[in-house]
Amino acid sequence: MDTLINDIIDVVGKNGVLLGDDVRQRSVDWFTKASCQAKAIVRPQSTEQLSQIMKLCHAVNQPVVTHGGLTGVVHGAIATPDELVISLELMNQIEDIDAVGSTMQVQAGATLQRVQEAAEAIDMQFALDLGARGSCTIGGNIATNAGGIRVIRYGMMRQQVLGLEVVLSDGTVVSSMNTMLKNNAGYDLKQLFIGSEGTLGIVTRAVLRLHPQMPSEQTALVAVPSFQALTALLSLASKELANGLSAFEALWNNHYALMTAERTKHSPLLATDSPFYAIIETLGSDEEKDAEAFARVLEQALEAELITDAVLAQSSSQRQGIWEVREDIETLVHELDPMFSFDISLPIAHMDAYVTSLEEKLKAQWPETGQIVVFGHLGDGNLHIMISVRDAAAESRRQVEALVYGSLTQYRGSISAEHGVGLEKRDYLSLSRSFEEIALMQRLKHALDPKGLLNPGKILG
């Protein structure tokens, strides 16, 4: 491999390759902080350099693992000592913004927050938003088909991408940098790579879709007396707020009470005795009318006993305080350590039964130590479940996974809503995908990466 690394250095220069301690000091998993074990980290500065690197790797059958912002939580960035890491961190430029066409062309290593800020500078918005916005990269968002808090209005990352440039395992560059909303000239090849977790090709550049900036933003935290009331509240908000509804986040009591306990940094904005809470947010263009409509919905919800209390944000700082309760994953990790994290989806109508059953099974198996925390994107059927049994052993994880995923199958849910499969969920893929679907995935993988060099072992094994 030393010869290969020297050949790669000839392409990217000495600063483009990290070795030894510079590799080990990097974490490959947001939750565990596991150290990178790769032989080297290669940092190309252009698509052309990456193409040359992959040609070199292909010639000697060298497997590679792609790194973006390293905010993933399914072990998708793990690399063995016999593998190389390809990091897109130096390919981070915003190349073009077209305000008329509502598009932005960026390199894969640009962070989500930087893209959002560039859009805001021209009075536009890039609609994808999630808590890791300051670290996660566009390439990683594309590779995992990221979701976040505004899926209910704008869709997932797949809906934000118009064009892609990808380097295949043999170094071939497929540049499909389409800037048009409509283009039915043959197969939509970009869809092959969105959500493929770097197993079919390495995304290097993208054309992103922008939306008008919404100057009016209404946000409220509400207490909800039952799950039936929670779903009725979602229906009411969806109907009365129409296209303005941008987020509807549900917090089970076990989440809200834990996040606002005295030992944490978050003060309770509402009493902690309600079984459910929801964060409702709208985006619009008329502050006065939007505020009136939002307040009217809250009043209707109170009259119908769908909510028992509410806090309506009156400033950006208050709005931020509401969202911090939802997005502060570091506090959750600290409180539940060691913690097992799950990202599932299932029909909204079955969520309450699923969570109740799961909690009962958890308590039956770990009566003293079992703890569950539930929150998520109710409007698009996505729940995040955090479980601690105060034991990080591999066998304990397998037992917890069996409870979470085993209970999910009867509701025809998915083991992964927005985080991907990686290594962590690979063995459970057949619970959410049929034999025929997995076989087709394997055929696609073999067709595009016949040597199995790209993110080996991820998704399909």
C-alpha positions in Angstrom: 0.0 0.0 0.0 3.0 2.3 0.5 3.5 2.5 -3.2 -0.1 3.4 -3.7 0.0 6.1 -1.1 3.1 7.6 -2.8 1.3 7.6 -6.1 -1.7 9.3 -4.5 0.7 11.9 -2.9 1.9 12.7 -6.5 -1.7 13.6 -7.3 -2.8 15.5 -4.2 0.5 16.6 -2.7 1.8 15.8 0.9 -0.9 18.0 2.5 -3.5 16.0 0.8 -2.7 12.8 2.6 -2.9 12.3 6.4 -1.1 9.4 8.1 -0.5 8.0 11.6 -1.7 10.2 14.5 -3.4 12.6 12.2 -5.7 9.7 11.2 -6.2 8.3 14.7 -7.2 11.6 16.2 -10.3 11.7 14.0 -13.6 10.3 15.2 -15.7 8.2 12.8 -18.9 8.0 14.9 -20.8 10.9 16.5 -22.1 8.8 19.4 -19.2 6.6 20.3 -16.3 8.9 19.2 -14.5 5.9 17.9 -11.1 6.6 16.4 -10.4 6.3 12.7 -8.3 3.2 12.0 -7.8 3.7 8.2 -4.3 3.4 6.7 -4.5 7.0 5.5 -7.0 9.8 4.9 -6.8 11.2 1.3 -8.1 14.7 0.7 -8.6 15.6 -2.9 -9.3 19.2 -3.9 -11.1 18.6 -7.2 -13.2 16.0 -9.0 -10.2 15.5 -11.4 -7.9 14.6 -8.5 -10.5 12.2 -7.0 -10.9 10.5 -10.4 -7.1 9.9 -10.6 -7.1 8.6 -7.0 -9.9 6.1 -7.8 -8.2 4.9 -11.0 -5.1 4.2 -8.9 -7.2 2.4 -6.2 -9.1 0.4 -8.8 -5.9 -0.8 -10.5 -4.7 -2.4 -7.2 -8.2 -3.4 -5.8 -7.9 -0.9 -2.9 -11.1 -0.4 -1.0 -12.1 3.1 0.2 -14.5 4.7 2.7 -15.9 8.1 2.0 -16.0 10.8 4.8 -18.2 13.9 4.9 -18.9 15.8 8.1 -18.8 12.7 10.3 -22.1 13.3 11.9 -23.6 9.9 10.9 -24.8 7.5 13.6 -24.9 4.1 11.8 -21.2 3.4 11.6 -21.1 4.3 7.9 -17.7 6.0 8.2 -15.8 3.2 9.9 -12.7 2.1 8.0 -10.4 -0.8 8.7 -6.5 -0.5 8.7 -6.5 -2.0 5.2 -8.8 0.7 3.8 -8.2 4.3 2.7 -10.5 7.1 3.6 -11.5 9.6 1.0 -12.4 12.9 2.7 -14.2 15.6 0.8 -13.4 18.3 3.4 -11.2 20.3 1.0 -13.9 20.3 -1.8 -16.1 22.8 0.0 -16.7 25.6 -2.4 -20.0 27.2 -3.4 -19.4 27.5 -7.1 -22.5 29.3 -8.4 -25.8 30.8 -7.3 -28.6 31.5 -9.8 -31.3 33.6 -8.1 -33.5 33.6 -11.2 -33.3 29.9 -11.7 -33.4 29.2 -8.0 -30.4 26.9 -7.9 -27.0 26.7 -6.2 -24.0 24.7 -7.4 -21.8 23.4 -4.6 -19.0 21.0 -3.9 -19.8 18.0 -1.8 -17.7 19.1 1.2 -19.7 22.4 1.8 -21.5 22.3 5.1 -25.2 22.5 5.2 -25.1 25.7 7.3 -22.8 27.4 4.8 -25.2 26.6 2.0 -28.2 27.9 4.1 -26.3 31.1 4.7 -25.4 31.6 1.1 -29.0 31.1 0.1 -30.2 33.6 2.8 -27.7 36.2 1.4 -29.8 36.4 -1.8 -33.1 36.3 0.0 -33.6 32.6 -0.8 -33.6 29.5 1.4 -32.2 26.0 1.1 -35.0 24.0 2.7 -33.2 21.1 4.3 -32.5 21.7 8.0 -31.3 19.5 10.8 -29.5 19.8 14.1 -26.0 18.9 12.7 -26.2 21.8 10.2 -22.9 23.3 11.3 -20.9 20.1 10.7 -22.8 17.9 8.2 -21.9 18.2 4.5 -24.0 18.4 1.4 -22.3 15.2 0.1 -23.2 13.4 3.3 -26.8 14.7 3.2 -27.1 13.4 -0.4 -25.5 10.1 0.4 -27.9 9.4 3.2 -30.9 11.2 1.7 -31.1 13.3 4.9 -34.5 14.4 6.3 -34.6 16.8 9.2 -37.3 19.0 10.6 -38.9 20.4 7.4 -39.7 17.3 5.5 -43.4 17.8 6.1 -43.3 20.8 3.8 -40.3 20.5 1.5 -39.5 16.8 1.4 -36.2 15.1 2.0 -32.8 15.7 0.5 -33.8 13.8 -2.6 -36.3 16.6 -3.4 -33.7 19.3 -3.1 -31.2 17.9 -5.7 -31.5 18.8 -9.3 -28.1 17.5 -10.6 -25.1 15.5 -9.4 -21.5 14.8 -10.3 -20.2 11.5 -9.2 -16.9 9.6 -9.4 -17.4 5.8 -9.9 -15.1 3.1 -8.4 -12.9 3.0 -11.5 -12.5 6.7 -11.6 -15.1 7.4 -14.3 -16.7 10.8 -13.8 -20.4 11.0 -14.4 -21.4 14.6 -14.6 -25.1 15.2 -14.7 -25.2 18.7 -13.4 -28.8 19.4 -14.5 -30.2 22.8 -13.4 -33.8 22.3 -14.6 -36.8 21.3 -12.6 -38.1 19.2 -15.5 -35.8 16.9 -17.4 -37.2 13.5 -18.6 -34.5 12.7 -21.1 -33.9 9.1 -20.1 -33.1 7.7 -16.7 -32.8 10.1 -13.8 -29.3 8.8 -12.9 -28.8 11.0 -9.8 -31.5 9.0 -8.0 -29.2 6.0 -8.0 -26.7 7.8 -5.8 -29.0 9.7 -3.5 -29.3 7.6 -0.4 -26.8 5.0 -1.5 -24.4 5.9 1.3 -21.3 6.1 -1.0 -21.6 2.4 -2.1 -22.3 3.1 -5.7 -20.2 6.3 -6.3 -18.7 9.3 -4.6 -20.7 12.5 -4.9 -18.4 15.4 -5.7 -20.7 18.3 -6.8 -24.4 19.0 -6.8 -27.0 21.4 -8.1 -29.4 22.3 -5.3 -32.9 23.6 -5.5 -33.6 26.8 -3.7 -36.9 28.2 -2.4 -38.1 31.8 -1.6 -37.1 33.0 1.8 -40.0 33.1 4.2 -39.8 36.3 6.3 -42.6 35.2 8.7 -41.9 32.5 11.2 -44.3 31.3 13.9 -43.2 28.8 16.5 -45.0 27.3 19.5 -44.4 24.6 22.1 -47.7 22.9 23.3 -48.7 20.4 25.9 -50.9 17.6 24.6 -53.1 15.3 26.8 -53.1 12.2 24.7 -51.8 10.6 21.5 -55.2 10.8 20.0 -55.2 14.5 20.7 -51.7 14.7 19.2 -52.8 13.3 15.8 -55.9 15.4 15.8 -53.7 18.4 16.4 -51.6 17.5 13.4 -54.7 17.2 11.3 -56.0 20.5 12.5 -52.7 22.3 11.9 -52.3 20.7 8.4 -55.7 21.8 7.4 -55.9 25.3 8.9 -52.3 26.3 8.2 -52.2 24.7 4.8 -48.9 25.1 3.0 -47.5 27.3 5.8 -46.9 24.3 8.2 -43.2 23.6 8.0 -42.6 21.5 11.1 -44.6 19.3 13.6 -42.3 17.7 16.1 -43.6 15.4 18.8 -41.9 14.9 22.2 -43.0 12.1 24.5 -43.0 13.0 28.2 -39.9 10.8 28.8 -38.0 13.1 26.4 -39.3 16.5 27.6 -39.0 15.7 31.3 -35.5 14.5 30.9 -34.4 17.4 28.8 -35.8 20.0 31.2 -34.7 18.4 34.5 -32.9 20.6 37.0 -29.6 19.1 36.2 -29.8 20.1 32.5 -29.3 23.5 30.9 -32.9 23.8 29.7 -35.6 25.4 31.8 -39.1 23.9 31.4 -41.1 26.2 29.3 -44.3 24.2 30.2 -45.1 22.0 33.1 -43.5 18.5 32.8 -46.6 16.5 33.6 -48.2 16.2 30.2 -47.9 12.9 28.3 -47.0 14.5 25.0 -45.6 17.8 23.7 -45.4 19.2 20.2 -43.4 21.9 18.5 -45.4 23.5 15.7 -43.8 25.9 13.2 -45.0 27.8 10.1 -43.2 29.8 7.5 -45.0 32.5 5.5 -44.7 35.8 3.8 -47.1 38.0 5.8 -46.1 38.4 9.5 -49.4 39.9 10.6 -51.7 37.5 8.8 -49.6 34.5 9.6 -49.5 35.4 13.3 -53.3 35.7 13.4 -53.8 32.4 11.7 -51.3 30.6 14.0 -52.9 32.1 17.1 -56.3 31.1 15.8 -55.3 27.5 15.4 -53.9 27.4 18.9 -57.2 28.8 20.3 -59.1 26.2 18.4 -56.9 23.5 19.7 -57.4 24.7 23.3 -61.2 24.9 22.9 -61.2 21.4 21.4 -59.0 20.2 24.3 -56.3 19.0 21.9 -53.8 21.0 23.9 -53.7 22.0 27.6 -51.1 24.7 27.5 -48.9 26.6 25.0 -45.9 28.8 24.7 -45.8 31.0 21.6 -42.3 32.3 20.7 -42.2 36.1 20.7 -38.6 36.5 19.6 -35.8 34.6 17.8 -34.2 33.8 21.1 -37.4 32.3 22.4 -37.8 30.3 19.2 -34.2 29.1 19.6 -35.0 28.1 23.2 -37.9 25.9 22.1 -35.9 24.2 19.4 -32.9 23.6 21.7 -35.0 21.3 23.8 -35.6 19.2 20.7 -32.2 19.4 19.1 -29.8 19.1 22.1 -28.6 15.5 21.4 -25.5 16.0 23.5 -27.6 16.3 26.7 -29.4 13.1 25.8 -26.1 11.3 25.2 -24.8 12.5 28.6 -28.0 11.6 30.5 -28.4 8.1 28.9 -24.8 7.0 28.5 -24.3 4.3 27.4 -27.1 4.8 24.9 -28.4 2.9 21.9 -30.0 5.2 19.2 -32.7 4.2 16.7 -34.2 6.0 13.8 -37.4 4.3 12.6 -40.6 5.1 10.6 -44.0 3.6 10.8 -47.6 4.7 10.1 -48.6 7.5 12.5 -51.7 5.7 13.6 -49.6 2.9 15.0 -47.0 5.0 16.8 -48.6 5.0 20.2 -49.2 1.2 20.3 -45.7 0.6 19.1 -44.0 2.8 21.7 -46.2 1.5 24.5 -45.5 -2.1 23.6 -41.7 -1.4 23.2 -41.5 0.3 26.6 -43.4 -2.6 28.3 -41.0 -5.1 26.8 -38.0 -3.1 27.7 -39.1 -2.8 31.3 -39.9 -6.5 31.5 -36.4 -7.4 30.4 -34.5 -4.6 32.2 -36.9 -3.6 35.1 -34.2 -1.7 37.0 -32.1 -0.1 34.3 -34.2 0.1 31.2 -34.9 3.6 30.1 -36.5 4.9 26.8 -36.7 8.4 25.3 -38.9 9.1 22.3 -39.2 12.1 20.0 -39.4 12.8 16.3 -40.9 14.2 13.2 -44.5 13.1 13.7 -45.7 14.8 10.5 -43.7 12.4 8.3 -43.9 9.3 10.4 -40.3 9.3 11.8 -39.5 8.6 15.4 -36.1 8.7 17.1 -35.8 6.3 20.0 -33.0 6.4 22.5 -32.6 3.5 24.9 -30.3 2.8 27.8 -30.0 -0.3 29.9 -26.8 1.0 31.5 -24.8 -1.6 29.7 -22.9 -1.1 26.4 -22.0 -4.7 25.8 -22.6 -6.1 22.3 -25.0 -8.7 23.6 -27.1 -6.0 25.3 -27.2 -4.0 22.0 -28.4 -7.1 20.1 -31.1 -7.7 22.6 -32.3 -4.1 22.5 -32.2 -4.2 18.7 -34.3 -7.3 18.6 -37.0 -5.5 20.7 -37.0 -2.3 18.6 -36.9 -4.0 15.2 -38.9 -7.1 16.1 -41.8 -4.9 17.3 -41.6 -2.8 14.2 -42.2 -5.6 11.7 -45.9 -6.1 12.4 -46.6 -2.4 11.5 -44.6 -2.7 8.2 -42.3 0.1 9.4 -38.8 0.9 8.3 -35.6 0.2 10.3 -34.2 3.5 8.9 -36.2 6.7 8.3 -33.4 9.2 7.6 -30.1 8.0 9.0 -29.3 5.3 6.6 -28.2 1.7 7.1 -24.4 1.7 7.3 -23.0 -1.2 9.3 -25.3 -0.9 12.3 -28.5 -1.8 10.6 -27.2 -4.0 7.8 -28.2 -7.3 9.4 -31.8 -6.1 9.8 -32.3 -4.8 6.2 -34.5 -7.8 5.3 -37.0 -6.6 7.9 -37.8 -3.6 5.7 -36.9 -4.8 2.2 -38.0 -7.9 0.3 -35.7 -10.6 -1.0 -36.3 -9.2 -4.5 -35.5 -5.6 -3.5 -32.3 -6.7 -1.9 -31.3 -8.8 -4.9 -31.8 -5.8 -7.2 -29.7 -3.6 -4.9 -26.9 -6.2 -5.1 -27.2 -6.3 -8.9 -26.9 -2.5 -9.0 -23.9 -2.6 -6.6 -22.1 -5.2 -8.8 -22.8 -3.3 -12.0 -21.4 0.0 -10.7 -18.8 -1.3 -8.3 -17.9 -4.9 -9.4 -14.8 -5.1 -7.3 -16.6 -3.9 -4.2 -14.2 -1.0 -3.5 -16.7 1.6 -2.3 -17.7 1.7 1.4 -17.3 -2.1 1.6 -19.6 -3.9 4.0 -22.1 -1.0 4.2 -25.8 -1.6 3.6 -25.4 -4.9 1.9 -22.4 -6.6 3.4 
